[in-house]
Amino acid sequence: MRNRAYEPNRTGGDVMHDGETRDVRGTPRSRRPARLTAAVLGALLVAATGLVSARATGAVGATAPSASAAVQGSTVTTTRIGYWMLGADGVVYAFGYASGSTGPIAGAVSLAPKLDGSGYWVTDLRGGVHAFGAASYFGGSPKLAWGEIVTTMSATPSGKGYWLFTSLGRVFRYGDAQWYGDMASRHMNAAVIASVATPTGRGYYMVGTDGGVFAYGDARFHGSTGGLRLNRPIIGISPTRDNRGYWLVATDGGVFAFQAPYRGSLGGTALNRPISGLVAFGNGYLMAAGDGGVFNFSNKPFLGSLAGRALSAPILDIASFAARVTVTIPPTRVVKARPFASASMWNTPTPVGTKWFNTSVLHTGTAQSNGDTFRHWTVSTGAERIWWSSPLNPVWTFKMPAFVAPAWHRNRPAATFTVRAPANLAASTDSDHILTVADPATGNYVEVWRASVDAATRTVTSTGPGWARGNMISGHGGGTLTNNDGVRAANFSWMGGLITGADFTAGKINHGLAVSLPYDMLKPGAWRAPATAWETIGSGPVQMGSRIGIPAGTAMPAGLSPLGVMVFNALRTYGAFVGDFTGGPWPIFYADQATVAAAKLQPLFAYWNYGGSADMEKIGPLLRIADYQP
């Protein structure tokens, strides 16, 4: 079965609760010390990778409040959580508020984060240490014995030191890490496969592939599987947050809890790849599999996995963090019910004296399969969603390709930049895959056409290509003869002309609307201001950029819904600008998916649910084109 997140309390095999086993503490037996080579470990993991695998733990997680829950202009103390996975090639994948993507590092085996998530270290099987982010290098590459390899790394709570643990149970300390003893002078029944510092940093645990547990410093021994016959070898150990117990995990996902709460296991579950890592998370733990599947047995949210993704190398380690941070939420300056400058096309009423023209294409369309030729006007909530940025959000990297087309007045050289955006950022699900992120405090926004969102690396690219940047406070959202303001065909921003939740709150639409026209309405290769670009397809007479609206003084039809009244008044005051082509038979207005439920819009266009009396069936016949230029 495909690896995925699992909820707590799933039962499984190979599970012992709260010290039910009787431990031998890895008591030496009469044979030579085990030597853990890459080939031997590959066999132990039954992973057929021939690569060394290591496990490390991080801080216990906690949930951060959403940006929407924070009061604008306030100071918020919150907890950010996240986790990383490490591939055998040194590539690091970040989830939640974790950040960083590194590699390649030959022979990478373990990742240890700083407690605040601001950086991390990666070690290879020879003990070479690589520091990233705010992590500092304190030394590494210890002298190892024949057949000895480094298997695990742990950082001190201060972030000013770390330990390297080896397959022979030896411990090497660097920076402010203290030495509390090791297995250097002892024989072992099985090689040490994983080691981890206690939450205090004043001790550490080691565990062998047979489940023998060795405790040093303030680490306390609570039991092991050293004397049991296991279905699969032990692969990881993680202490509880209060350091009163620990969990062991085997490569088949069987969990052994010793003075620690049992949250579930995968024992008896068919896995695509063996489990390769265990880390404390919330009130429980996460497991990672070799294919990047993440299994969540905690009260904290699942933040993502790599399952189903083609990886360059197997996943060997998972590490987590939780950090208390104080963030100031700046006040919102964007007027969400009236975005863009007051002089923008969207906020400028139709000029007095505008000449309006009627044409049959506004009211009659190509006959449908049922013979219907009435021009139905509809509304979409699936094409656009505004994602509002917050200081509470993680950082995303936008890698935008060149979007340069002088004839269409587009001049966006390739650029890479970072933006804070919600962790669940996603493009629209329609064929355009529009992605828009806006900062309510500064007004800055980025808009991407055919966005490709990689949640594992928190990277956004454009396969269109097509993208734009602008400002919702000072900008016009319509484009100029110098550059595009958005990724609509007319160079309009998708945030211009949207029906939003703020409009519903205000009880009126105090701005113009945006509309897309079907093939038999749109004129190909033609545009007029405020558009600065055009479509190459279409067979109709209406130019890109045309204003479609209701002449001043036109009486409002009786029986409109409250939303119908809002739309009628907006069309009579501002009109709607033609900004794009739509592949369907009907022209389309747009609403913000994040703040407007589709059900709210049905009185406007769903004539089939209203006996033919939906609002646009009454408003549509009143529509005209301003200063018509067929």
C-alpha positions, 0 to 999 in steps of 0.5 A: 500500500502507499505510505501515508499519514496515519492517525494515532491508535492504529494497532500493529504487531511487535508492540510492547507497552510500558516496560513489558519486556525484560531488558538485558541492557545490551549485556555483552556476550561472548563474541567480538564487537559487531562491525556495521558496514554499509553492506551489513546495514543494508541487509539489516534494513532489508531495503536493498539500497546498500546504503547506511541509514541513521535516525535522529530526533528533534524537539517535540512539536506544537501547533501555531495559530493561523494568520487569520486568528491573529489580530492585525497590528498585534504581537503574537507569541506562537509555536512553529513546528516542522520536520525535515527528511534526509536522503542518502544523497544529502538532499534535505526536504523541509515541511511545515515551518522547517526550511532548507534544501541541501545536497548532495552530500556523499554518504549522508546519514543523519540530520540534527536541527537547532531547537529553534529550527533556524539551521541544522547539521548533516553528517556523513558516515565518516563523520564529516559535518556540514552546517546549514542556516544558522548552525555553526561548524564545531568540528568533525571527521573523527578517527574511526576504527576499521569497519566503524561508521558514524550512524547518528548525530544530535545537537545540544540544546544551546545549538553550540555543539553536537555529538557524533555516535558510531556503530561501535557505540563510541561518542565524539563531542564537539563545541559545548557537548559533554561526554557522559560515557560510551561503549568503547571498551565493551563488547556488544551483541549487535551494532549500535544503529541509532543514538540520541541526546536527551531533551536536556542535553545532559545525557544520551541513549544508544540502541542496537539493532537487537533493541539493546538500550544503553543509557548515559548521563541523565538518560534513564534505562526503562527497558529494551528488546535486547532479549527478544526475538524480533521480526525485524531489526530496531532502527530508531530510538526517541525519548519522550519530551519529559525524558521519562521514557522512550520509544523504539521502532523496527524497520517494519514499523513495530513500536516498543514503548517504555514508560512512554505513551503508546500511540500506534504502530505499523507492525503487520502493515504492508509498506512500500519501503522499510521504516528508516527513522523515528522522531518525537512529535507532539504527544507522540512520534513520526516515522519515515520510510525509505520512499519518503512516506511519513506516518503521524502518530501524534496530536499534531498536524500532518505536514506532508510527505514524499510518498509517490514522488520519484526520489534521487535517493532513499530517505534515511532520517527524519528530524523535527523542531518546535520553536516559540516565537514572537511575531508582530502582525502589521496592520492591514493597509489593503482595502480588501473590498476595493483593492488597487489605487483609487484611480485604477480602472477597477475603481473608476466609475464609468465616465458620464456621457459614455455611449453604450451599444447593444449587440446581439452577441451579448444576448444570443449564443451558439445553440447548445445541445438542447437548442438553447441559444440564450446567452447565460452569464455565470460565475466561477469560484474555481479559477482564483483564490487570494492567499494572504501572506502573514509573518506567521507563514513559512517562507516559499521560494518563487523561481520564475522563468523569463516572461518576456514578450514585447508585442504583448507588453510583457517584460519579466526577466527570470527571477528568484525571490522569497515570499511568506505564504500559508503552508498549504499553498496551492494553485487553482485546480482549473487548467490555468492553475493560477496562484496569487499571494498578497501581503495585506500590510504592504500590498505587494503581490505575486501572481503566477500562471500555470503554477507548479507548487512543490510543498516538499521544498516549498518552491513555486515555478511556472510552466506557462510561463507567466507571472507578475508582481505588483502592489494592491495599494498603489498599483492599477492592476491593469498593466501598462505598455511597459509591463503586465500587472497580472497573468490574465490575457489582457495583462490584468491582475486576477485580483482585479474585478473579483467578487470577494467575501469583503464585498459581501461584508460591505453589502455592495461591490464598490469596484468594477468586475472582470469577465472572460468571453467565450470563442463566439464573443471574443475578437482575436488579435484585437485589444483596446485600453485598458487592456495591453494584450490580446488573445489569438483565438476567437470568432466574435466582435468584442475586443479585449479590454472592452467595458461591458455594463449597464447604462446609467438610469436603467431601472433595476429588474424586480425580484433580484437577490441581495447579491443580484442587487450588488452585481446590478449596481456594480455593472451600472456604476463601473461595468466589467472589463473583458480580460480573458478568454474562456473555453466554455459557451458562457461568459464568466465573472469571477469570485474569490474561492477563499472567501466566497462559497459557491453556494452563495453565488447560485442565485446569481447564475444558477437559472436551472435551480431557480426556474429560469429566474436567476439574477443574470437571466434578468440582468443579462438582457440589460448589458451593453458595450461602452464605445463599441468598436467591433 
